[in-house]
């Protein structure tokens, strides 16, 4: 039995089309555009990673303040750090996940050193060192969040920074209020 050329050509064309379709299905980006993670600028990625890592440090150091602080103000501030930075961290991790951004899962070496240093202190010495670190850290955080909220390229990350900035500014204000009272309570040393 002889098969007409037209049928063979039709079958070949159909198989070629199926092979092309199979390759497209294997590449989801063929349907949804560029891979999501490639669409976030390096500066936005750096902000997200830094904010997540910094937030983890604030939570860990806040737990230390609750445990080791001698002043009720320091203990309450530490609890606020745990509460506020846990909530913000969860929100930012969700955004990062949606954007395909890998975030740190543990403290940086610098933050581990700070935690180790503070964990060796107690009472008023701890209060003074902790609040000094909180003023320094939140001063940098405010600058980072202001920059991202003003010039971030990704609208979701930029919105997160803008919505979180007032809380970070309030942390800085509160840290600056507590730091001198802790210093004074420690005899001005």
C-alpha positions, 0 to 999 in steps of 0.5 A: 500500500502506497501512502500519498505524499500529502499525508506524510507531509501533513503528519510530519508538520503535525509532529513538528508542531507538537514538538514545538508545543512540548518545548514551550510547555517545558519553559513556563517563561514562554507563556508568562514572559521573562522569569520573575526573579530576573525582573527585580533590580539589584538595588531592590534585591540588596534592600530586601536581603539587607532588610530581612537580615537586619530584621532578624537581628532586631528580633534576636537582639530584642529577645536578649533585651527582654531577658537581660535588660535591667530597665523596664523601658529596655525590656519593653523596647526589646519586646517591640523589636520582636513584635514589629520586626517579626511582622515586617519580616514576615511581610517582606519574606512573602514579597521576596518569595513572590519575586523569586528573591532568596533571602538570608536564613540566619544572622550575618557574621556581624550580627552574630558578633553583636549578639555574642558581645551583648549576651556577655553583658547584663544589667545596666551595662547591657542596657547601655550597649543595647540602646546604643546599638539600637540608635546606630542600627535604626539610624541606618535603617531609616536611611535605607528605607527612605532611599528605597521608598523614594527610588525603589524600582519594584512597586511592591518593595517600594510600597513595603519600604514606604509603609514600614518607614514610619515604624522604623522612624518611631523605633529610632525616636524611641531608642534616642529617648531611652538611650540617654536615660539608660546612660544617666542611670548608669552614672553617665559612664 
